[in-house]
Amino acid sequence: MAEFGKKLREAREQQGFSIEDVEEETKIRKLYIKALEDEEFSVLPPLVYANGFVKSYASFLNLNPEELSGEFKELVMQHEDFEELPPMPVTPPPKEPLMNKMPVRNIFLAAVFLIVAIWAGNFLVTYFTGDTDQPDVNKPPVEENRVEPPRQGENSTPAPVPPSVIDEFKLTVKIKPQQKSWILIKADGQEVYQGILTENQEQSFTAKDLLYIKAGNAGAVEIYINEKLQEPLGGVGEVWEKEFKNDDYRKQ
């Protein structure tokens, strides 16, 4: 196996990731991940897409994406059957507007017919409905129901008092890496962050019931829950994950 694919495979195995783990986190198909590691470039899509896969995979493994991208391009140029660009779609010629095909005489006749139809419609409506503007002299006047405001001293229903707002206790996590590390954060089952954080790049998130944290360089990441520093998830270079529940911190 050549150095390019070997470098990717060894980095993945050293960090404890399976090909299925990489597929789930990077959204790169398992077929393409294996093709990159085995250097089976005929399986890959055109270069513009495959090069993006290389950069994403390298960043996920904490490798230099630009360096691996350059190595990848040099290798694929040696393969005659590798496509640099996707095939261009064939665009059909624009259709001639329908109005351009219609003779001027037909347009004039259609306009005259439309004017006559509108005039005839107005005439028929006026003929059958008659004059509708005459007032109905036999219609009795409508009596207005006057609502008097309550007099001073009379009992009135007091306005309801809104219930007091109860502050909900929430979990707040602050991630503070001491070294470059891949991080995955889920709040109440929803993924809110996934990416690479470097030293002094802080990220904060809030959850109502449950926080899930997974770190690719666990020993180099400081985790604060509600401003309280937690024990490290694992050692430097190790991949660890942990859940933090609201009930465990509400009692503290």
Number of C-alpha atoms within 10 A of each C-alpha: 9 9 11 17 19 15 15 21 20 13 15 20 12 12 15 14 15 11 16 12 13 18 16 11 13 15 12 19 14 14 12 20 22 16 15 22 19 16 21 13 21 14 13 19 17 16 19 12 13 20 21 14 23 23 19 17 24 21 19 22 24 18 16 12 19 14 11 21 19 12 12 21 15 11 13 18 13 9 11 8 10 16 17 16 11 11 8 6 6 6 6 6 6 6 6 8 8 7 9 8 8 10 9 11 8 9 11 10 10 11 11 10 10 11 10 10 12 10 10 11 10 10 11 11 10 11 9 8 8 9 8 8 6 6 7 8 7 6 7 7 7 6 6 6 6 6 6 6 6 9 8 7 6 6 8 9 5 6 6 6 6 6 6 6 6 6 6 7 13 17 22 18 24 18 21 19 25 16 18 17 25 22 22 17 21 19 22 14 12 12 12 12 15 16 13 18 19 14 13 12 13 12 12 14 16 18 20 14 15 18 24 19 20 18 24 26 24 25 21 22 27 18 21 16 18 14 11 11 13 11 11 14 21 17 13 15 16 16 21 17 15 10 12 17 16 17 13 8 13 10 6 5
